[in-house]
């Protein structure tokens, strides 16, 4: 019952170790935008399990703490981004409008938001199109053209102007950003570009897989200068140790140095693994201090849970052809420390032409299981996935 570790999807760990620099940078962004100074939006990228969603939520909490209007979106490849963005701005409006003293300004923004929302073609299960629950009529001629880039520009501008009246801004947080359809990703980039030139008090914070910066650059040539890119990686040794020891100390429990060594060996500093192995080790340890033998006893249990929930569930989503492709990647990765492997080598190992394997590779990319690390090569989006597949094969 006292176990302090949290190996859940997007669950904030008790100690957000190793992310101080990113937090400080975003604090500067919030202060600069609120002061009317130019600043870029932010993009976080990295493998699964490195804590991108946790960091995204932490940054949102910072914005909320400074009285900003915020909303969050989780992109999906089978869904337009228009409706989720409308709902995110609706959430932001509920944080801003109660404090605003000019009813006409508030109604102006709500009318623009309703106009934007009514342009969506997405309906709920009852076949009803979502609309913000306001009595304000939709504004005609603003954010209702059907051109997503133009409409987003007008909506973001209206939101930013409302927030500027209060001396703050609006921030929209987009998780799984790589799943936004390419045309809509280009529209989002275009809108961010336009509002940045106007100095609108509005920022977008996106998070996604390692190929997200490439996808953004492909959608708009200036995207590489439009965002500040932050690569979210595994924790260094000091941060990984803090993620384990600080929560334990709140429960008057300590780790022996040998136990920390053993945990770093099995987790490799990946935040999700740190939490998973920390939780399993805590449960089997009979007393404090936790020792290396406790880690040894707990490791099979943690690995079994990861094999089902973290690795196995992803493997089961793949088709037989895609699984064959991943097993070939894993076999080649054994000699490369699971670094990116050339697609030509995968084809050669399977005795196939590279073109014939394109459907399997594209399917894996769409499912978020692999990504194009660089031209002509692929890599797993999940750390240690190659080692998992090799162990299953054995």
QUIGIVEN-V964237 format. One record per run of one state. SS is the DSSP state (2 for helix, 1 for strand, 0 for the rest). FROM is the first residue (numbers start at 1). TO is the last residue. Records with the same first field share a line. If there is no record, write none. Layout:
SS->FROM-TO / FROM-TO
//
This chain:
0->1-19 / 35-40 / 46-47 / 49-51 / 66-68 / 75-80 / 100-102 / 119-122 / 124-128 / 130-147 / 165-169 / 176-176 / 180-181 / 199-201 / 209-211 / 220-222 / 232-236 / 250-254 / 256-256 / 268-270 / 285-289 / 291-291 / 317-319 / 334-340 / 351-353 / 367-369 / 375-376 / 381-381 / 383-384 / 394-394
2->20-34 / 52-65 / 81-99 / 103-118 / 148-164 / 177-179 / 182-198 / 212-219 / 223-226 / 237-249 / 257-267 / 271-284 / 292-316 / 320-333 / 343-350 / 354-366 / 385-393
1->41-45 / 48-48 / 69-74 / 123-123 / 129-129 / 170-175 / 202-208 / 227-231 / 255-255 / 290-290 / 341-342 / 370-374 / 377-380 / 382-382
//
